[in-house]
Amino acid sequence: MNLLKDKIKEALFSVMPVVAIVFLLAVTPLANFTGRELGVFGGSAVLMVLGIGLFSLGADMFMTPIGDYIGSGLTKSKKMWLILGVSFAMGVFITVAEPDLSVLAGQVAGKIDRTALIITVGAGVGLFLVVAVLKIVSKKSLSNLLAFFYMVLFSVVAILVETGNADFLAMSFDSGGVTTGPITVPFIMAFGVGISQTIGGRNADENSFGLVALCSIGPVLAVMLLGLLSAGDVNYTLADYSVAENIWLALGATLWKEVAIALGLIVVFFVVLQVTYLKIPTRKLKRIAMGLLYTFLGLVIFLTAVSVGFMPIGYKLGQELSSESHWLIVLVGFVIGMVVVLAEPAIHVLNKQVEEVTNRTVSKRSMLIALSVGVGLSIGLSMLRIILGFSILYYLIPGYIISIGLSFFVPGMYTAIAFDSGGVASGPLTSSFILPLAIGACVGLNGGDVSRVLTDAFGIVAMVAMTPLITIQLLGFRAVVAKRMRDNYAQKRIVSADDEQIIYFR
């Protein structure tokens, strides 16, 4: 019970800054909300806090342990075909269950089938989870693999632009951002640790990082290929952002259509592995089962809160602010980005991890400031892109060139943590509130025309996910340079020391 209280408290600090900003704007002439809309939003905020709290506890008790057990258990079997097959299947199943992906897919309508999009993204994660496992087994350099696959990725980007399918670009990169979410990351990281620790080796700890980084590339490539197959025949239709009339109908639809099926696939697959290979003791299975229950309840409550209150209010707020001033939406986006990342509980876990890895050379305070300003800038720049209407590639290509370039100048641990941390910055509020905010702003700025939403509004999740790639590696680069300067200074003092001060012992 104490653990649940702690998780709910963390969720409260995550959600409340956004709630406070909405209610603050509601009492100004900048936003015009009805009493019912604010009431539903307030109730949804309570549900979201409860949902995120239950889900976070469930992920710790359910997804993380089974990831560790499957990774270590299958590796001990020494059957590579089995390890790779299970890796692909679990990559697909956990992605299908990812709440952030469900929220994104619900906002992509028209001729892009929601189920097809989710399965395509899942296949991308599954395929690259196989690549990540091979990376651990073969002990290949993460920097070299990232450089190679991003070269492939941007080659496909060039093909999409050349064939007139560039509308898919922003959504493709967003797909990579949402898959590094609260259900995928714990499993993949635990899975990697289980495999790496079982295989062993001098760099076992470092090899366990980087799986999330590789798995976030797969969905981007997969959705781009979907775009090529669609032959440009995709029309965007605005999702329903009206405040729900009946919360119980929304709850029931979420319960069966989204959560039960998605988690059911994971459970069935885990049971098969438990009976055939894992043989986990009953005492530990009881804790996993309790974690499954928490995960189920948390997902249902969270997704209901998103559809009932958060997406509608985010969308309307974007419309209202863009009608007041084009530049106001940039400022509000920057502020929301700063407070969201400051309140994200996983950010504080990341900061502590980096501080330990760098022996306090990079402090938690400097990390928090850098990430806060970085995410704020990424959302502010995304809003600026909506106003000016240029391609997301003008941000992403320089951003990834800098990120991959830095990976060759900082220790591998920094790169692995940085690329694994995209999902930390792009938390649940990014897809459920900030993306609808951007869509609302895009529709408002274009006079109700939705034709530019797919190209201009989407991509904001990718921008947020890209921030830690640069921020953490820059801080790591600064730490490396500072250490080298201290070492050089100490060496110079030794060399230039006065010989008369040296005491000789005979």
N, C-alpha and C positions, 0 to 999 in steps of 0.2 A: 504493500500500500504506500509506503514511503517513496518507493521508486516511481510509482504512478504520480504522486504529488509533485515530485521533482520534475518529471517530464511535462506535466501540465503547467507548472510554473515556467519552464523554458518556453513552452508554446505560447504562453501568455505574453512573455516579453517579445516574442517574434511577431505576434499579430497586433498587439496594442498600438505600436507606433503608426501603422497604416490606418487603423481605426481612428486614432486621435487626429490624424491629418484630414481624413474624410469629414469628421464631425466639425473640425475647425473651419474647413472650407465651406461647410454647409451653413454656417452662421454669417458668412460674408456674401456679398453680391456675386461672387465668382461662380458659385455652384447653386443650382436650384433643385433641391430634392424635396419630394413630398414627405409628410410624416410617416406614411406607410413604408416608403422606401427606406428611410432611416431606421424604422423599427425592425424591418426584415433584415437589414444589414447588421444591426446590433445583435439580433438573435443569431444570425449566421456566424458572427464573430465568436459568440459563446460556443456554438457548435464546432467551429473550426479549432478553437483552443482545445476542446475536449477530444476532437478527432485526431489532431496532430499528437497530443499527449499519449493517447491510447496506441496510436500507430507506431510512434517512436519506441515505446516500451515493447510492443509486439515485435518490432524489427530486431531489437536487441535480444529477445528471447527466442525468436523463430528464425528469421532470415540469416542472422550472423552465425548461430550455431550450426545450422544445416549446411551453410556454405563451407564452414571449417571441416565438418564431418565428411562431407562429400569430397572435398579437395584432398584431405589426408587419407581417407578410406580408399578411394579409387586409386590414388598414387601407389599405395602399398600393394595393390593387386598387380602392378607392373604391366597392365594390359593397355597399351597406348591407344588402341582403337576404341576401347571402352571409355577411357578418360576423355578423348576428343568427342566421341558421340554424346556422352552425358553433358559435356561442356556446351555443345551446340544446343541441345534440347533445353537445358536449364537457362541458357542465355535467352532463348525465345520465350520460355514460360515466365520468367521473372520480369521481362520487359512488357509482356502483355498485361501483367498485374500492376505495372508502375502507374501510380496515380497521376503524376505530372504528364505522362504521355496521354492518358485518357482525357485530361483537361485540354491539352493541345489539340488532339484529334477531334474533340467536340466543337472546336472553333474553326475547323477546316471543312467546309461543306462544298456542295456542288457536285461535280463529277468525280471527285476524289472520294471513294468509298471509305468510310471511317474504319471498318474492319480490315480492309485491304491495307490501309496506311499503317495500322497497328501491327499487323502480321509482317509487313515489309520491314518496319523498324526492328521488330523482334528478330527477324532473320539476319539483319545486319549485325545486331548485337551478338547473336549466337555464333555467327561466322568469325567475328573478330575476337570473341572469347576463346575460340579454338586457336587463333593466331597468338593470343596472349599466353595461353598455356604452352604452346610451342616455344615462345620466347623464354619462359621460365626454364623449361626443360633444356633448351639449347644454350641458355645463358647469353642470349644476344643482347647487344646494346639497345636500350630504349630509344636513345637519341637517333640512332641510325634508322630504326624501324619507323619512328615518327616522321623523319625526313622523307623516307621512301613513300610511305602511304599518303602523306600530304601532297607529295608531288603527283601521285596517282589521282588524288582527289581533285586537285586544281586542273589536272588534265581533263577530267570529266566535266569540270566547270566550263572549260573552254569549249568543249563539245556542245554542252547545253546552250551556251550563248550563241554559238555558230548555227545551231539547228533551230533557234527561236524558242527554246524551252526555258528561258531564263526566269520565268515566273516561279519556278520550283526552287530557286536557289536559296532564298531567305528561309522558306519553310524547311528545306533540307537541313540547313545548319541548325535551325531550332530543334529539329528532331534529335540531333546529337546532343543538344543541351539538356533536353528534358529526360533523356534516358539515364543520365547520371543523377538519378533522384533518390529519394529516401528508402526505396525498397531494393533498387538495383545495386547501389553503392555498397551497403553493408554485406550483401551476399557476395558480390564479386571480390571485394577486398578480403573477406574471410576465406573465400575459395582460393585466392592466390596465396594467402599466408599458409593455408593448409598444405597446398602443393609444394610451395617453396621450402617450408620447414621440414617436410618429409624427405624431399630430395637432398636438402642440406647444401653444403658448399660454403665457401668463404663469404660470399655476398648474398646469403639467403635473405636477410632482412631487406636489402635494397631490391632484390629480384621480385619480392612480394608486392612492391609498388609498381604502378604503371599499367595494370590491367584495365582500370577504368578509362585511362587515357586512350588506350587502343580501342576499347569497346565503344567509345563515343564517336570514333571515325566511321564505324560500320553503318550506323543508321543514316549518316549523311550520304554516303555512297549509295546505299540501298534506295533512298527516296529520290536521289538524282536519276538512278536507273529507271525508277517508276515514272519519272518525268519524261525520260527519253521514250519509253514505251507508250506514253499517253499522246505522243506526237503533237504536243501543244494544244490538245483539245480539252482544256480545262477552264471552266468558268467558276469564279468565286461567288458563292452565295453566303450572305451574312448569316451567322448563327443567331439563334433566338436569345437575345440579351434582356428580355423582359423579366421583371421580378415574378417569381413563381406564385401562382394563385393558391396551390395546395401543396404544402410541404410534405404531406404524407405520400402523395403520388410520386413526388420526386424521390423520396426516400425509398419507396418500393421499387422504382425503376432502377435506381442505383444498386440496390441490394442484389437483384437477380441478374440484370443485364450486364453489369460491369464487374462487381466484386466477386460474387459467388463463382462464376465461371472462371475468372482469372486465377483466383487462389486455388480453386478446385484442381486445375491443371498441375499446379506446383505440388499440391498434397498427394495426388495420385502418383506422380512421378517419384516423389520422395518415398512413398510407401513401397513402391516396387524396388527401389534401391535398398531400402531398409531390410526387406525380406531376403533379397538376393546377396547383398554385399556388405552393408554397413553394420548391421546387428548392434545398434545402439542400445544400451541398457534401458529397461523400462523406466527407471527413476528419471533419467534424462529426457526420455520421450514425453513424460508428463509435463515437464517444464516447457518443452517445445510446443506441445498441444495448447498449453495456456497462452503461449506467445502467439500462436495461430489465432486464437479467439480474440486477443487484444488487437491483432493486426486487422482481422475481419471487421470488428466493430469500428476501429479507428478509420479504416478506409471508407466504410459506408457513411459515417458521420461527416468526414472531411469532404468527400465528393458531393454530398448533399448540400453542405454549406457553400461550396463553391458555386454550384449551379443555381441555388436559390438566391444568394445574396451577393457574393463577392464579384463574380463576373458581371452581373447587371450593373452594379454600382461603379465598378472600374470602367466599364464601357461608357456609361452616362457621364462620369466625371471627365473622361477624355473629351467627349463631345462638348461639354459645358466650357471647359477651360480653353479649348481651341477656338471656340466662338468669341471668347473675350479678348484673347491676345495670342498671336502665334508664338511669341517668345515666352509667354507665361508657362506654357506646357513644357518647355525646355527646363525652366527653373524648378517647377514642381517635380518633374521627372528626376532631376539631379538630387533634390532633397529626399524624395521617396527612396531612391537608390541608396543613399547614405544611411538612412535610418533602418531600412530593411536589413542590410548586411550587418549593421551594428547589433541588431537584435537577434540575428540568426544564431541559435545555440551551437550549431555545428562549426561556425566560424571560430568560436572560442576554443573548441577542441582542436581545430586546425592550427590556431595560433600557438597553443601549448605544444603541439607536436613539432612545429617548426622551431620553436625556442629550444626544445630539447635537442633536436637534430643539430642545430647550429651552436650548441653550448652557450646559449644566451647572447651570441653575437647579434642575432636578429631578435629583438625583444617582441613580446606580445603586443605592446603598445604601438610600436612602429608598424607591425603587421596589420593591426586593426585600423590604423589611420590610412595606410596605403590601400587596403582593400575597400574601406569605406569610400574614400575619394575615387578610387578606380571604378567601383560599381556605379557610384553616382554619375561619374563622367560617361560611362558606357550607356546609361539610360538617357542622360541628357543629350548625348550625341545621336542616339537612336531617334529621339524626338526631333532633333535638328534635321535628320535625314528625311523624316516624314514631311517636314515643312518644305525642304528644298527638292525632294523627290529624286535623289540619286541612288545608284545601286549599292547594295550592302557590300559588294566586293571592294569598294573603295576603303572600307574599314577592315574587312577580314583579311585581305591579301597582305597588306603591310603588317597587321597584327600577328598573323601566323608566321610571316617571315622573321619578324623580331623574336617571336617565341621560340621557333626552331633554331634560329641563329644563336640565341642565348644558351640553348641546351648544350652547345659544344664548348661553352666557356665556364660552365658551373658544374659542380659535382653532380653525378647521376641522381643522388637522392633528392636534390632540389628540383630537378626536372620531373622526376616521378611524382613527387608531392604536388608540384604545380599543376601538372596535367591531370592528376587525379582529383584536383580540388574544384574543377569547374562546376560540379554538381553541388558543392557546398555553397557557392555564391548564388547559383540559380536554384534557390530553394522553392518550396511549394507556393510562395506568394508570387513568384515571378510569372508562372504560367496562369495562375488563377486570378491575379489582379493587375499586374503590370502589363501583360500582353493585351487583355481587354482594354486597358487604359490607352495603349498605343493604337489599337484598332478604332476605338471611339474617336481619338484625336484625328486619325487619318480620314475617317468618314466625315467628321465635322469640317476639317480643312478643305475637303473636296466637295462640299455642298451636298452631302448625302450619297455621292457616287462611291460605290464599293469596288470599282474596277482596279484601284491601285492598292487595295489592302494587302493582297498576297505579296506584292513586291516591296511595299514601303513599310507596312506595320510589322509584318513578320520579320524575324531576324533579331529582335530585341533580346530573346532568350540566349541566342548565340553570342551576342555582344556581352551579356552578363557573364556567361560561362567562359569567355575568352579572357576576362580581366585577371583572374589569378595566374594564368599562364605567364603573363608578362610581369605582374606585380611580385610574385614570389621569387621568380628567377632573377629579377632586378635586385631584390633585397639579398638574395643569395650571392649574386655577383658582387654587390657592395661588400658583403661579409668576406668573400674570398680576397678581394683587393685589400681590404683593411687588414686581414691576417698577413698577407704578403708584405704589406708596408711595415707592419710591426716586426715581422721576422727580419726584414732587411735592416731596419733601424737597430734591432738588437745585435745583428751581425756586425754592423758598422761600429757600434760601441765597443764590441769585443776586439775588433781589428785595430781600432784607433786608441786602445787603452795604453796608458803610460807604463812602460816596462818597469819603471822604478817602483810602481805600486804593486808589482808582483812579488809575492813572498816565495822564496825557494826553500824547500825542505830537504835536508841532507840526512 
